[in-house]
Amino acid sequence: MDEIEIGVELNGDGPVALNMPGVAAHTAVFAQTGAGKSFLVGRYLEEILLKTRAKVVILDPNSDFLKFGQPSTARDEGFAPKWKSIPVDILSNRDPASVSPDGHECIRRVVIDWSGLSPLEQCRYLGFSGALDYQEFITVALANRVAGADKAHYTLHDFLATLRQMRDHVRFNGERDTPSTAPMPDIDWNLLPEQSLLKVYTEAFKLSELEIWPEAAGTPSVDDVIREFGAIDSDRRLLILDLPSLDQQLAQSMLADRVIELLWRSARDNWMEAVKDSNSDDPRVPIFIVIDEAHNLVPAETMGDVEGSVKARLTRIAAEGRKYGLFLVLVTQRPSRISYDVLSQVENLFLMKLTNRIDLGFIEQTFGSLDPAVIRQAERLSLGQLILSGRLVAEPVMLRGLPRRTQEGGRNLQASTWIRPPVPA
């Protein structure tokens, strides 16, 4: 069994051997900006994908991993053919040619199936509470019943058309012909206030402006991508969510929310199948969900229904994901801004250069088994150096990270461009 190699001991020569079973644990990577965390995480994921059968999902808010499927030409020539054998899927609304010039990655357009959402999920995306806004919830549930009466899949635009038809029935109380030709349930329409219909319609119309809805029912959606990715017999190994390819923050949050929920359902279903036949080999493999800028998706405090849903789903994975084979990799420069409920489940810690005293104090409180003197050494670390503790090693160790062999996405300012005299007018 090949060992995972991410770094060499600062006072040694060879790579530090990691405990392979210890990889299957929730992991946190803490480092201030510019400390090298993208390179470290890239190297760690490369090793996981090359030396195990595990799968990786990356929620990428800064396009740092957009080119992760492409090997770097500057490092390790033997790496490229091995890396190219790994199937890569990218959920992105960019031009496919700009994301994958050689066609290696499979670019899937971000499409959310409105009919695949439950009425509660639809209400959440519309900005309503299923418990408090009960009239709006009833309206949404009834519109789903009508829109889905004659077809298995329907779009948000179909949903809007149904709401217009329902409004006509409410106005006429179902007692005379209306412009609608759709079958309507036999109910007392006085029970459905027109004001609630108008509120739901208004919010649904605003939601329809997002770039994540298909024009026609049956268009391949995120549901289909995760269904294929999560299947036990699937050869799909790496899925990257290109969040910046969506212009609106709400659309990005909805994509994250949907993917996380579908991964949970798929892993739970696979677990239930495995439990049925406990005498046979378990064919399941771990799925690592990488959350870059984790303080934005699992913050200590949330604002907004969709953001709260994302946090709740990730908190559930942190607490219960192990038995289903779901593991979080949380990457952040502000650990004190991450939910304690999530961090309390972390077992592996990669600590790079960090000088913020508030964050260092928070780490001391959260990771009580780690010597505070060790944590404080993070202030003196250089670029690419780290402290590793947890199930991956027998005791905390200081490492110098090995190079990442894949291309890095995103771009920083180039000093050679701006640190020079201005061009005379």
Phi and psi in degrees as a GROMACS rama.xvg file:
@    title "Ramachandran Plot"
@    xaxis  label "Phi"
@    yaxis  label "Psi"
@TYPE xy
-67.7582  142.846  ASP-2
-90.7238  147.328  GLU-3
-78.3612  126.418  ILE-4
-120.057  113.707  GLU-5
-118.794  -13.3959  ILE-6
-172.64  168.821  GLY-7
-114.417  147.325  VAL-8
-63.4374  138.683  GLU-9
-57.1212  -35.754  LEU-10
-101.934  14.8727  ASN-11
-126.699  -175.697  GLY-12
-109.935  -39.5223  ASP-13
-97.2835  167.357  GLY-14
-61.7499  148.071  PRO-15
-84.0697  127.243  VAL-16
-76.8894  125.373  ALA-17
-96.269  149.618  LEU-18
-74.0509  107.328  ASN-19
-57.1629  -46.8195  MET-20
-59.8854  -24.935  PRO-21
-69.5787  -12.4775  GLY-22
-63.8516  -33.9989  VAL-23
-77.094  73.5859  ALA-24
-160.013  156.361  ALA-25
-66.2959  137.204  HIS-26
-130.906  144.617  THR-27
-123.664  140.243  ALA-28
-121.834  112.465  VAL-29
-110.869  127.525  PHE-30
-165.712  142.252  ALA-31
-75.4213  164.521  GLN-32
-57.3581  131.939  THR-33
89.27  2.96715  GLY-34
-83.7121  -13.6012  ALA-35
104.372  21.9486  GLY-36
-68.3818  -34.1674  LYS-37
-64.0711  -38.3103  SER-38
-66.9729  -43.2806  PHE-39
-63.4402  -48.6365  LEU-40
-62.815  -40.1494  VAL-41
-59.3457  -45.6531  GLY-42
-62.0447  -44.4156  ARG-43
-61.0484  -43.9678  TYR-44
-70.2822  -36.2439  LEU-45
-56.7972  -46.7747  GLU-46
-64.7269  -41.4443  GLU-47
-61.4141  -45.3271  ILE-48
-72.4765  -30.8103  LEU-49
-84.2421  -29.2902  LEU-50
-114.975  4.31475  LYS-51
-139.07  177.219  THR-52
-100.646  10.368  ARG-53
-65.2255  163.239  ALA-54
-114.188  156.384  LYS-55
-133.403  133.533  VAL-56
-120.204  127.825  VAL-57
-115.991  120.946  ILE-58
-91.5693  104.857  LEU-59
-108.539  101.351  ASP-60
-85.7833  -11.2506  PRO-61
-124.665  10.8008  ASN-62
62.8545  20.5498  SER-63
-66.2877  -23.8404  ASP-64
-115.334  15.8668  PHE-65
-63.5458  -30.5467  LEU-66
-104.299  19.794  LYS-67
-63.6651  -24.5936  PHE-68
-77.0851  -6.27543  GLY-69
-105.23  123.746  GLN-70
-70.939  148.66  PRO-71
-78.0439  137.553  SER-72
-78.6864  -9.64673  THR-73
-91.0771  -9.10534  ALA-74
-135.542  138.892  ARG-75
48.2945  83.7011  ASP-76
-61.6123  -29.3043  GLU-77
-72.5999  -13.3541  GLY-78
-73.3646  -38.9691  PHE-79
-55.8605  -52.4513  ALA-80
-63.2783  -34.6233  PRO-81
-66.2382  -43.1474  LYS-82
-68.0211  -36.2581  TRP-83
-68.4828  -14.5373  LYS-84
-80.9935  -8.65702  SER-85
-90.2368  120.621  ILE-86
-65.9614  136.201  PRO-87
-123.822  127.948  VAL-88
-115.556  136.945  ASP-89
-126.967  121.423  ILE-90
-86.2959  109.892  LEU-91
-154.243  146.138  SER-92
-103.167  15.5816  ASN-93
-79.5987  169.06  ARG-94
-63.4152  121.844  ASP-95
-53.3278  -36.1229  PRO-96
-65.9285  -28.1725  ALA-97
-78.9076  -22.4747  SER-98
-89.9321  -40.6438  VAL-99
-132.122  83.1138  SER-100
-58.9068  -33.6668  PRO-101
-96.6914  1.15523  ASP-102
77.7004  8.38639  GLY-103
-66.0058  -45.3171  HIS-104
-77.9496  146.953  GLU-105
-95.2292  110.664  CYS-106
-90.5942  119.445  ILE-107
-109.904  128.55  ARG-108
-69.7254  143.542  ARG-109
-76.0537  110.341  VAL-110
-135.058  124.005  VAL-111
-105.123  130.011  ILE-112
-83.7774  106.365  ASP-113
-60.0417  -38.67  TRP-114
-71.7038  -14.4994  SER-115
-83.7684  -7.88915  GLY-116
-88.5953  145.229  LEU-117
-74.7764  159.49  SER-118
-54.6901  -35.9626  PRO-119
-64.8203  -42.0739  LEU-120
-66.859  -39.7621  GLU-121
-62.0359  -43.6444  GLN-122
-59.7645  -41.548  CYS-123
-61.3629  -43.9299  ARG-124
-69.3099  -27.3901  TYR-125
-82.3316  -9.32528  LEU-126
92.218  17.6901  GLY-127
-110.165  152.073  PHE-128
-95.4247  127.567  SER-129
-63.0916  -24.001  GLY-130
-90.754  -42.3669  ALA-131
-87.8053  -40.2294  LEU-132
-95.2865  64.3045  ASP-133
-67.645  -33.6537  TYR-134
-67.0359  -39.2637  GLN-135
-68.0055  -36.7393  GLU-136
-62.7172  -43.7026  PHE-137
-60.9998  -41.3677  ILE-138
-60.3852  -46.6731  THR-139
-63.3115  -45.488  VAL-140
-61.6141  -42.4084  ALA-141
-68.1929  -39.9596  LEU-142
-62.7403  -35.8972  ALA-143
-64.3274  -41.5647  ASN-144
-62.3746  -41.4884  ARG-145
-72.6786  -46.8968  VAL-146
-63.8317  -33.5424  ALA-147
-96.1756  13.8686  GLY-148
-66.25  -35.1202  ALA-149
-121.593  10.418  ASP-150
-155.106  146.176  LYS-151
-72.6456  -34.3041  ALA-152
-123.542  138.196  HIS-153
-143.622  156.312  TYR-154
-96.0715  172.178  THR-155
-62.9731  -32.5768  LEU-156
-66.7146  -37.385  HIS-157
-63.3483  -39.3144  ASP-158
-61.6774  -42.9041  PHE-159
-63.123  -42.5096  LEU-160
-62.1305  -38.9103  ALA-161
-64.1822  -41.496  THR-162
-61.5356  -37.3368  LEU-163
-64.9316  -40.6597  ARG-164
-66.1429  -39.4879  GLN-165
-65.5871  -36.704  MET-166
-61.193  -39.884  ARG-167
-62.6386  -40.7296  ASP-168
-66.8078  -36.7766  HIS-169
-65.8065  -42.7836  VAL-170
-62.8532  -39.0225  ARG-171
-95.7652  0.0309929  PHE-172
57.6267  22.4594  ASN-173
70.8025  14.3017  GLY-174
-99.3092  -8.6951  GLU-175
-145.309  168.527  ARG-176
-61.9148  144.144  ASP-177
-128.024  169.395  THR-178
-63.639  -11.6683  PRO-179
-79.0472  142.131  SER-180
-114.57  -0.3052  THR-181
-77.0142  145.525  ALA-182
-67.8602  132.165  PRO-183
-113.565  140.058  MET-184
-59.9849  150.625  PRO-185
-84.7724  88.1213  ASP-186
-132.967  168.473  ILE-187
-82.742  105.771  ASP-188
-69.0853  -13.1345  TRP-189
-66.1789  -19.5471  ASN-190
-76.3372  -10.1505  LEU-191
-114.999  95.7808  LEU-192
-60.459  138.084  PRO-193
-62.2231  -30.4075  GLU-194
-61.3843  -39.7418  GLN-195
-66.215  -39.8675  SER-196
-60.6785  -44.1259  LEU-197
-65.3394  -38.3018  LEU-198
-64.8998  -45.3144  LYS-199
-64.8522  -43.2311  VAL-200
-62.0622  -43.8168  TYR-201
-60.6376  -46.8112  THR-202
-68.676  -36.7141  GLU-203
-67.1896  -36.6275  ALA-204
-64.8432  -43.2082  PHE-205
-63.7541  -39.2025  LYS-206
-65.3356  -32.2195  LEU-207
-66.0628  -14.5858  SER-208
-74.981  -15.6095  GLU-209
-68.7135  155.797  LEU-210
-91.4941  27.6759  GLU-211
-116.303  7.47016  ILE-212
-107.591  139.065  TRP-213
-78.3475  153.55  PRO-214
-78.3737  -30.6266  GLU-215
-126.155  144.491  ALA-216
-64.7993  146.784  ALA-217
91.8808  -2.97057  GLY-218
-65.0479  134.518  THR-219
-52.6134  133.738  PRO-220
-124.216  179.013  SER-221
-56.8111  -37.1005  VAL-222
-54.9197  -44.2282  ASP-223
-66.8677  -39.4301  ASP-224
-62.2511  -47.1242  VAL-225
-71.7658  -33.9693  ILE-226
-60.3754  -43.3777  ARG-227
-70.2306  -44.5993  GLU-228
-62.9017  -40.6894  PHE-229
-83.7817  -10.0507  GLY-230
-62.3175  139.982  ALA-231
-59.5628  -37.4039  ILE-232
-92.1461  11.2703  ASP-233
-78.8234  144.314  SER-234
-94.4686  3.57096  ASP-235
-72.1842  131.282  ARG-236
-120.26  -31.4941  ARG-237
-133.374  123.297  LEU-238
-125.351  126.099  LEU-239
-116.637  127.238  ILE-240
-96.3764  109.367  LEU-241
-84.2009  79.3731  ASP-242
-60.4837  -39.6223  LEU-243
-66.1581  -11.3852  PRO-244
-71.025  -11.8688  SER-245
-101.187  126.22  LEU-246
-69.3809  -37.7072  ASP-247
-94.1304  138.842  GLN-248
-60.9594  -36.8242  GLN-249
-62.0038  -41.4687  LEU-250
-63.784  -39.7559  ALA-251
-62.7915  -43.3659  GLN-252
-65.5114  -38.9689  SER-253
-66.1824  -39.5649  MET-254
-62.6858  -47.3856  LEU-255
-60.3011  -44.5474  ALA-256
-60.6481  -45.0189  ASP-257
-67.3792  -45.5141  ARG-258
-63.4831  -43.7065  VAL-259
-63.2003  -41.7233  ILE-260
-65.8165  -42.4427  GLU-261
-67.6113  -36.4624  LEU-262
-62.8373  -40.6657  LEU-263
-61.4163  -47.7414  TRP-264
-62.0622  -44.4459  ARG-265
-62.4959  -45.6573  SER-266
-65.3772  -38.3204  ALA-267
-65.4434  -42.6689  ARG-268
-63.387  -41.3683  ASP-269
-64.5337  -36.6151  ASN-270
-64.4599  -42.4875  TRP-271
-63.9169  -37.1796  MET-272
-67.2239  -39.3513  GLU-273
-66.175  -36.0467  ALA-274
-67.7105  -29.6409  VAL-275
-60.6322  -34.9537  LYS-276
-125.551  77.7372  ASP-277
-73.6844  -10.0549  SER-278
-86.5519  -14.1721  ASN-279
-97.8798  168.498  SER-280
-64.4902  143.55  ASP-281
-88.4343  112.86  ASP-282
-83.8257  0.0916573  PRO-283
-70.7736  153.798  ARG-284
-127.189  155.62  VAL-285
-67.3578  152.396  PRO-286
-121.392  121.122  ILE-287
-97.8843  123.207  PHE-288
-103.147  108.396  ILE-289
-91.2055  121.448  VAL-290
-112.767  96.6504  ILE-291
-78.0448  148.807  ASP-292
52.1634  50.8302  GLU-293
-60.9866  -24.0123  ALA-294
-65.4983  -14.7609  HIS-295
-87.7976  -27.6022  ASN-296
-98.6205  -27.4906  LEU-297
-128.47  59.9232  VAL-298
-73.632  162.694  PRO-299
-61.5309  -35.3923  ALA-300
-130.127  139.432  GLU-301
-115.316  153.748  THR-302
-127.881  125.101  MET-303
103.045  145.839  GLY-304
-68.0223  -43.8252  ASP-305
-68.1118  -44.2514  VAL-306
-61.0046  -39.4548  GLU-307
-63.762  -35.5901  GLY-308
-66.5996  -43.1374  SER-309
-58.3744  -46.6198  VAL-310
-62.6764  -42.5716  LYS-311
-63.339  -40.4577  ALA-312
-67.3221  -41.324  ARG-313
-70.4092  -33.4651  LEU-314
-64.167  -38.8207  THR-315
-64.2255  -41.1536  ARG-316
-65.148  -40.1341  ILE-317
-59.7134  -39.1946  ALA-318
-83.226  -36.6352  ALA-319
-124.97  -0.814769  GLU-320
-68.8985  -23.5514  GLY-321
-55.7116  -47.7825  ARG-322
-66.7391  -23.2422  LYS-323
-92.3166  -3.48378  TYR-324
80.9032  23.524  GLY-325
-106.568  127.559  LEU-326
-133.089  136.995  PHE-327
-92.4266  143.178  LEU-328
-121.795  105.057  VAL-329
-97.7582  121.831  LEU-330
-118.939  124.792  VAL-331
-159.239  156.623  THR-332
-101.709  -2.18881  GLN-333
-131.383  73.3318  ARG-334
-59.4311  -29.488  PRO-335
-69.4524  -12.4832  SER-336
-96.5062  3.64945  ARG-337
-93.2643  146.653  ILE-338
-56.276  130.706  SER-339
-64.7311  -33.6159  TYR-340
-59.5231  -31.6114  ASP-341
-82.7685  -48.5253  VAL-342
-65.0165  -27.0868  LEU-343
-65.1139  -15.8542  SER-344
-96.8052  -1.73731  GLN-345
-74.3238  135.222  VAL-346
-113.611  -26.6477  GLU-347
-112.134  134.067  ASN-348
-125.877  124.431  LEU-349
-106.824  109.921  PHE-350
-113.008  113.896  LEU-351
-102.994  -166.866  MET-352
-57.9189  127.761  LYS-353
-151.645  123.162  LEU-354
-115.385  -8.24139  THR-355
-69.4221  116.205  ASN-356
-65.1597  -32.8692  ARG-357
-63.6124  -44.8561  ILE-358
-67.5195  -40.728  ASP-359
-63.9929  -39.74  LEU-360
-64.7998  -38.3261  GLY-361
-63.8032  -41.0918  PHE-362
-62.5517  -41.2145  ILE-363
-59.8688  -40.4018  GLU-364
-72.3226  -38.4308  GLN-365
-77.389  -39.999  THR-366
-107.332  71.1392  PHE-367
-63.1576  -23.965  GLY-368
-79.0984  -9.7133  SER-369
-93.9692  129.913  LEU-370
-57.437  124.596  ASP-371
-54.9518  -31.6366  PRO-372
-64.7927  -34.2021  ALA-373
-68.571  -43.4688  VAL-374
-61.1246  -40.7148  ILE-375
-68.044  -17.2064  ARG-376
-67.3839  -15.1709  GLN-377
-60.4969  -27.0326  ALA-378
-66.1605  -24.9938  GLU-379
-103.517  2.36339  ARG-380
-70.903  149.676  LEU-381
-98.5256  175.753  SER-382
-55.6682  127.008  LEU-383
86.3986  -7.0474  GLY-384
-90.1376  153.777  GLN-385
-153.955  161.275  LEU-386
-108.499  126.149  ILE-387
-114.8  128.76  LEU-388
-143.384  161.858  SER-389
120.936  -152.737  GLY-390
-73.3242  -15.2715  ARG-391
-75.5766  -22.2269  LEU-392
-136.474  155.987  VAL-393
-69.4956  -32.9752  ALA-394
-151.223  158.731  GLU-395
-53.7671  140.052  PRO-396
-140.278  147.533  VAL-397
-100.444  130.516  MET-398
-126.471  161.037  LEU-399
-111.509  118.06  ARG-400
-62.637  141.303  GLY-401
-80.1452  157.139  LEU-402
-64.2261  145.757  PRO-403
-77.1769  140.855  ARG-404
-108.755  0.671686  ARG-405
-104.548  160.825  THR-406
-71.1187  145.567  GLN-407
-99.2304  133.075  GLU-408
-84.9912  -171.787  GLY-409
67.1778  171.257  GLY-410
-148.944  144.019  ARG-411
-109.247  165.034  ASN-412
-60.5697  139.896  LEU-413
-96.1246  119.598  GLN-414
-59.5477  -34.0977  ALA-415
-66.5881  -18.2388  SER-416
-82.5584  -39.7038  THR-417
-109.028  -20.4364  TRP-418
-88.1027  73.9935  ILE-419
-166.356  160.069  ARG-420
-59.7291  145  PRO-421
-66.4826  153.837  PRO-422
-75.2776  127.774  VAL-423
-58.3878  142.995  PRO-424
